């Protein structure tokens, strides 16, 4: 097909993001022309406030420089004012006589500031706060004038006031509502905000409607209110809201109703004409912050690339004020109604106020003042509709209690200084991350990982990185969506992919990619291992394992070390061994001159520094099963001595551990799985930091789940107490199978439970004996034709194989 | 200049390398990772990641890339360049296939 002409009117963030998304999906499908009225390339409008405050320069906030447009072959017409769309001839006419033909057109004309229709509005020193020219004018004016009045006590007005104050002006904010930010804050937080601003030297007048801006020989002199009073002023900023800029569309006969009306694929009533961003009215709603606009951009790009599988659904938005030293967050329905309950924390002495609005055990809204650390966490649960009944008691105290803290235990990004390390794996400091967010225009956790590597390895500092995104970008931070695409090869989520595998009986990776229209022909290093696991989990006897889609450790059945050698850990059931095994291990250590022999934390023996060529021979000499110490699989079952020898032991914990290990060994899982069995509540086997921990008591066995001793220690939660060893096996197996079927690939039990809630597991496993038994039986069936991989490789490694290095 | 006096060395059958897989070869003091992509593209690169020296022949091969098994750098097989946000270069060797046999050209010093 010939290339079509795609023309976009508007060169702002939502529009250019659409083009970026389109270029990712279908780089060669259009000749692209962008018509922009401003003389600037696309810049980060979110950061206008810091520019006004003197913290950043225009150059720092450029998102796409001229090279970007050039590299992608985009024709950029700056300072071109589009003033007419001829839909019949499919032409856009500009004021300067240039006209551009289109096959498809995107309207990304943004919004206009609302101007109060009052006397004096046209005086020279009356300004708005929308674009870089406004900021330039304000900076210039701040040098010349002294008394600024900002009309409008919303987000934008307060940020303008803060900036002008920092530029040395005497500032008064005038607000007609009952308290500041009354569309985002309740009657407690609003006045708290007012007091904080007053402390910074900004005067605040609420419940004042402006009647007139009084001037004298062309100069602003005062602002007069409807109650007759007035205050002196020589600069006025109107920040009384925005309205969709849809005039061009209306003149072209495209249906508008407080914005260009679009459907769920961002098309206007003329299907050739798309609209995107603040100029849009989608299901009666317009948006003024970036996060939802970026979602629109994705959908629009998807449709333009003729993939046509994504649709836009209305977004819940959140707000965060970017005024240094004043922390305010608001999201959702913060005032509540007859159906809602409120959880409130109010500490006026420390200046902290938090309110969560709960409806039917879900968060419906939140207002945070003074400490907004957990804003993004609450917002995520709000969007996911997570049932909070199981964490209700600790909800108000934030995520830190659920263990998502930083590398060195820091929980609050704002308490860290710029030089402190956020990401311990890759050595990335707070200052580096914040700088990258601002200068490179990063909006998502993924963006930060890609550009700085922060949180890209073990991921334990993701929460801190999110806090940094959140405190730098506020409500514009594009949060990790509740449903994540499996990888960049597809828009489908983990759950959708697994459902398709089950319902359409897909047993091969290529079928999955074809059926779900993958964008790549052989996937990537993220989706391939996940798909391989999902297939063998869903169809254990039909799906064939693909070694090329496994990480080297699972392909070589040994653990790769930093110097390219491997480690070998044979299985010792329940941590119990004997003289014969130890003798063989010692012989192997001698024969192959093993550089280090080490006792592991999981009660086994690790042979380190083995070259790959030696692996099959060592396995043959050891004649012991693989310990799977390298796999996303059942690893160790740690035990204590138990009643056989220990004077405190209440049950035979070693026997229990051995039985568990023999029943579930060689089980692949979304991530590694560790089990422990302790013989009494003294818990010497450390059962409470394992994925499944069993603790014997006089009358039976207690089962704990979802503990973690790794990156962040997490105490396991009590699931159930049972009487017999058979029951321990059945409950453990049912839990493991539920985890195998439900958790996303690379999600440990602790993170899975944090996402779905303990109640979900309780209902599935404790609620219905039939369901529990069925889960257990599915796992036993999946393991029916397992073989020990070492024994298998010893027998079948001949001819050219993965273990040899060939000299030529 | 030495290019004129280089030789092609046979490195076994293409069929012995699995699709989306690799094998490691040693010739003189060269340690070479030979890659076969899903669509039968064949590439030879030094078997050493520019980051911490990881064996690229053990990495996962996808599209025209390999992911280093140690710390996940992604290397473009065609030019040996690391993808953003990392940088680094892996030396490449010319390869061709003759009747199913893979030949690698090594510089002769």
Interface residues (C-beta under 8 A of the other chain):
Chain A: X450 X451 X452 X453 X456 X457 X520 X521 X522 X523 X524 X525 X528 X529 X547 X548 X549 X550 X551 X552 X555 X556 X560 X562 X563 X564 X799 X800 X802 X805 X806 X807 X808
Chain B: X9 X10 X11 X12 X13 X16 X18 X19 X20 X21 X23 X24 X25 X26 X27 X37 X38 X39 X52 X53 X54 X55 X58 X59 X60 X61 X62 X63 X65 X67 X69 X70 X71 X72 X74 X84 X85 X104
